């Protein structure tokens, strides 16, 4: 009976570890760092899922410096028109924020 429990425990650990790899990969994928997320999940398990949340492989907007998901035509933060060249954004037209009248 104890051999069965050992096998069952080992199976639970392996399934849990695979779950951590998948979860860290999904978290990394949303931040355009899929490979790093998978690696952290594989090496660190549950801690890798947390670490993957801090990854950010997204490009930065040249206008405001905020993270921009790939192939966006417009920065969601400063609303600058973007053109993507070699995987990095370039500003086509910067939109100046309106200044309040005093």
Long-range contacts (C-beta under 8 A, 24 or more apart in sequence): 16-45, 16-46, 17-45, 20-45, 20-46, 20-48, 20-49, 21-48, 23-49, 23-52, 24-48, 24-49, 24-51, 24-52, 25-52, 27-52, 27-53, 27-55, 28-52, 28-55, 28-57, 31-55, 31-56, 31-57, 31-58, 32-56, 32-57, 32-58, 32-69, 32-70, 33-57, 59-87, 59-88, 59-89, 60-89, 61-89, 61-91, 62-89, 62-90, 62-91, 63-91, 63-94
